[in-house]
Amino acid sequence: MQTMPQITAIIPAGGVGERAKASWNGMAIPKQYRLIKDKAMLLHTVDALLAHPMMTSVVIGVADKDDWIETLSLPPQCIVSRTGGATRADTVLNTLIASDLDDNAWVMVHDGARPGLPFANLDALIQQCIQADSGGILALPVSDTVKRQRSHQTLPVIERTIDRQGLWLAQTPQLFKKAQLENALQQALQAGFVVTDEASAIEFVGESCLLVKGHWKNIKVTWPEDFELVEYFL
């Protein structure tokens, strides 16, 4: 009988989320700790990941001076790693290096600000990547008409319409083998490449990854009003 692969999730939570943070008793609250239905958004995200039977642990990479993480009652499968870096990519790389994971272990990176991850989409990503033995990401095909803005204008003005055929909006989770992702991030960062997500590092080293259809509920909370939307369906 074939054993089920085990997956470790990494949540890079080294930032403060300037656009969506709030305040409590005069202190700024990083957005991942803001409450949604009486529970920190980060905990909703952790629960969504741990709902999958292949998820063995969730490692949360936080800044060294992050005291907010100590206020959460984390599940026993959660590990707090003081590996927060200057950028998201640095945090993910630091966390990978600090881990004792085997090079061939599957590692899933997910935004702490995507608490609405549906189980069906999480499972589809895992199953398709394992079956193809390839890394992959959740993403949404672009359905709206896309406009490019003309540069050097005081007010935004349309320059032209972009053909949306074949365009996707990247989401997380993003799933790769540990050694593959670690190597890609190291090469990209050393070259000064701006890593916007894990897949962009994989692309930088010339490797491919699957596109697996995501879901609108997997929205990334970015602006204060996004909390109202997420709270509606959680």
C-alpha positions in Angstrom: 0.0 0.0 0.0 1.4 3.4 -1.0 2.0 5.8 1.8 0.4 9.2 1.7 3.0 12.0 1.2 3.3 14.4 4.1 3.2 18.1 3.6 4.7 20.9 5.7 3.1 24.4 5.3 5.0 27.6 5.7 3.2 30.8 6.5 5.5 33.8 6.0 4.3 36.3 8.6 7.2 38.6 9.1 5.5 41.8 7.9 2.9 44.1 9.4 0.5 44.6 6.5 0.5 48.4 6.5 -2.6 48.8 4.3 -4.8 46.7 6.5 -3.4 46.9 10.0 -5.5 48.4 12.9 -4.9 49.6 16.4 -5.7 48.3 19.8 -5.1 50.4 23.0 -2.9 52.7 20.9 -0.8 49.9 19.5 -0.6 49.0 15.8 -1.9 45.4 15.1 -0.4 43.6 12.2 -3.3 42.5 10.0 -2.7 38.7 10.5 -3.6 39.2 14.2 -6.8 41.1 13.6 -9.9 39.4 14.7 -12.5 37.9 12.4 -15.4 36.4 14.2 -13.5 36.5 17.5 -10.5 34.7 16.2 -7.2 36.0 14.7 -7.1 35.9 10.9 -3.9 33.9 11.2 -5.6 31.1 13.1 -8.4 30.9 10.5 -5.6 30.4 7.9 -3.9 27.7 10.0 -7.1 25.9 10.5 -7.8 25.9 6.8 -4.4 24.2 6.1 -4.6 21.7 8.9 -8.0 20.6 7.7 -6.2 18.5 5.1 -5.1 15.0 6.3 -1.7 15.3 4.4 -0.8 18.4 6.3 1.5 17.4 9.2 2.6 20.7 10.4 2.4 24.5 9.8 5.5 26.6 10.4 4.9 30.3 10.9 7.9 32.5 10.1 7.7 35.6 12.2 9.9 38.6 12.9 12.3 38.2 15.9 10.5 41.0 17.8 7.0 39.8 17.0 5.3 39.5 20.4 1.8 39.2 19.0 2.3 35.5 18.1 2.7 34.7 21.8 -0.9 35.9 22.4 -2.4 33.1 20.1 -3.4 29.6 21.2 -1.9 27.7 18.4 -2.7 24.1 17.6 0.0 21.6 18.5 0.9 21.0 14.9 2.1 24.7 14.7 5.7 25.7 15.0 6.8 29.3 15.5 10.0 30.1 13.7 11.8 33.4 14.3 13.0 33.5 10.7 11.3 36.7 9.5 13.4 38.5 6.9 13.4 41.8 5.0 11.0 40.4 2.4 8.5 37.6 2.1 11.0 35.6 0.0 13.7 36.1 2.6 11.3 34.8 5.3 10.4 31.7 3.3 14.1 31.0 2.5 15.2 31.5 6.1 12.4 29.2 7.3 13.4 26.5 4.7 17.0 26.6 5.8 16.1 26.5 9.4 13.9 23.4 8.9 15.1 19.8 9.2 13.0 18.8 6.2 14.2 16.2 3.7 15.1 17.7 0.3 12.3 15.8 -1.4 9.7 16.8 1.2 6.7 18.7 -0.1 6.5 22.3 1.2 3.4 24.4 0.8 3.7 28.2 1.2 0.5 30.1 2.0 -0.3 33.7 2.8 -1.5 34.2 6.4 -3.9 36.8 5.0 -5.8 34.2 2.9 -8.0 32.7 5.6 -10.9 31.6 3.2 -9.0 28.8 1.4 -11.6 26.2 0.5 -10.7 22.6 1.2 -11.6 21.4 -2.3 -9.1 23.8 -3.9 -6.4 22.9 -1.4 -7.0 19.2 -2.1 -7.0 19.8 -5.9 -3.6 21.5 -5.7 -2.1 18.7 -3.6 -3.5 15.9 -5.7 -2.5 17.4 -9.0 1.0 18.3 -7.9 1.7 14.8 -6.4 0.2 13.0 -9.4 2.3 15.0 -11.8 5.3 15.1 -9.5 5.5 18.8 -10.2 5.2 22.0 -8.2 2.1 24.2 -8.7 0.0 27.1 -7.5 -3.6 28.0 -7.1 -4.6 30.8 -9.5 -7.7 32.3 -11.2 -8.0 32.8 -14.9 -8.5 36.5 -15.7 -12.2 37.0 -16.6 -12.3 40.8 -16.8 -11.1 43.0 -19.6 -7.5 44.1 -18.8 -6.3 47.7 -19.4 -2.7 48.9 -19.3 -2.3 52.4 -17.9 -0.4 55.0 -19.9 2.7 56.0 -18.0 3.7 59.6 -16.9 0.2 60.8 -16.4 -1.1 62.7 -13.4 -4.4 60.9 -13.6 -4.7 57.2 -14.8 -5.4 57.0 -18.5 -5.8 53.9 -20.6 -3.0 53.2 -23.0 -4.4 50.0 -24.5 -6.3 46.8 -23.8 -4.3 43.7 -23.0 -5.4 40.3 -24.4 -6.5 38.3 -21.3 -6.2 35.0 -23.1 -3.9 32.8 -21.0 -3.6 35.3 -18.1 -4.0 34.1 -14.6 -4.1 35.8 -11.2 -1.7 34.0 -8.8 -2.9 32.9 -5.4 -1.5 30.8 -2.7 -1.0 28.0 -1.6 2.0 27.3 -3.7 3.5 23.7 -3.4 7.0 22.6 -4.3 9.7 20.1 -3.2 11.9 21.6 -0.5 15.2 21.5 -2.3 13.7 22.9 -5.5 12.2 25.9 -3.8 15.2 26.6 -1.6 17.5 26.5 -4.6 15.3 28.7 -6.7 14.9 31.3 -3.9 18.7 31.4 -3.3 19.5 31.9 -6.9 16.8 34.5 -7.5 17.7 36.6 -4.4 21.5 36.4 -5.0 20.9 37.7 -8.6 18.8 40.6 -7.2 15.6 39.4 -8.9 12.4 40.7 -7.3 10.6 37.6 -6.0 6.9 38.3 -5.9 5.8 34.8 -5.1 7.5 31.4 -4.9 6.5 30.5 -8.5 8.3 33.6 -9.7 11.6 32.2 -8.3 10.9 28.8 -9.9 10.3 30.6 -13.2 13.6 32.5 -12.7 15.6 29.3 -12.7 13.8 28.0 -15.8 11.6 25.4 -14.2 7.8 25.1 -14.7 4.9 24.7 -12.3 1.2 23.8 -12.6 -1.7 26.2 -12.6 -4.5 24.8 -10.6 -7.8 26.7 -10.5 -8.4 28.6 -7.2 -11.5 30.2 -5.8 -12.7 33.8 -5.2 -13.1 33.0 -1.5 -9.3 32.6 -1.3 -9.0 36.4 -1.4 -5.9 38.0 0.1 -6.9 40.5 2.7 -5.1 43.6 1.7 -7.4 46.6 2.4 -9.5 47.3 5.5 -12.7 46.7 3.7 -11.5 43.2 2.7 -12.2 42.1 6.3 -15.9 42.6 5.9 -16.0 40.4 2.8 -14.0 37.6 4.4 -16.1 37.8 7.6 -19.2 37.3 5.5 -18.3 33.8 4.3 -16.0 32.5 7.0 
